[in-house]
Amino acid sequence: MREIQQNSQGLVMVEDGQEVAEIGFQPVDDHTIMIDHTYVSEQKRGQKLGDELVKAVVEMARKDKKQIVPECSFALAQFKRHEEYQDVWQKE
């Protein structure tokens, strides 16, 4: 069973009690967060776990009415690939 949990640095994906992926973000200001890294364990790469984490941050930002600066190269690629993320993308 896989679940996503929030911690002080971002979101972690836990599977069978083990952290298998994470996405880090931090506030820029009251209305903006910056995604600064994503990580997927070597054994889980290629299973789209990073995609799931970016989507979870996007959904969280929408709920909280915030914008996202995707500083991490993986997150930036996801934002470029997914037109539906444009509403929360803070382009600088």
N, C-alpha and C positions, 0 to 999 in steps of 0.2 A: 504494500500500500504506500502510495506516494502522497505527500502533503506539503504545502508551502506555509512557512511560518515567518513572521516578522521578528527581527531582532533590532538592536540599536544601530546597526550599520546597513540594514537593507532587508532582503528576503533570502531565506534558505529553503532549499527543497530537501526534504527528509524522506528516505525510503528505507523501510525496515530498520528504523532507528539510526541510520547513518546519513550524514549530510552528503549529498551527491552533487549539489549545484548551489550557486549563490549569485546574487546580483546586489551590488552595493550602490547606495545612493545617499545623498546628503542634501540638506536644504541650501539653496542659494539665497533665497529671501522668503518672505511669507507666502509667495505665490508660485515659487519655482523650486524644483528639485533637479539635481544633476546625477545622472547615472555614471558612476566612475569606473565600474568594472563588472564583468561577468566571469564566472568560472564554472566549468562542468568537469567532474572527475573523469579521468582518462577512460575508465570502464564504461561510462555512460555517454560518451561523446557520440554524436550522430543520431541521438534519439529525440532531438528537438527540445531538450530540457531548457536550454537558454532561451529559445523562442517563448516557451511557456512563462518563464520568469519575466521577460520583457513585457509580455502581454499582461501579466499580473500587475506590474508597476503602472502600465498605461491605465488599466482599470481603476487602480487606486487613485491615480492622479485625477481621473475624470470625476470620481466620487468626491474627492476633496477639492475639486475645482482648481487644480494646479497645472502648471506647464512643466515640461521636461526638457532638460538640456542633455542630449545623449553624447556625453564625452567619450565613453567607451566605444572602441571601434566596432565591436559586435552589435551593441545597441544602435549605433548610428546606421549600420547596414540594415538592421531591422526596420528602422524608421524610414529609410529610403525605399525599402521593399514593400512596406505596408501603407498604402494610401490612407487606410482608416485610422492611422496614428497621427495624421496631420493636425487634428484639432488640439492636441496636447503638446505638439513639438514647438519648443521655443527656439526659433532660429535666430542666431546672433549675427 
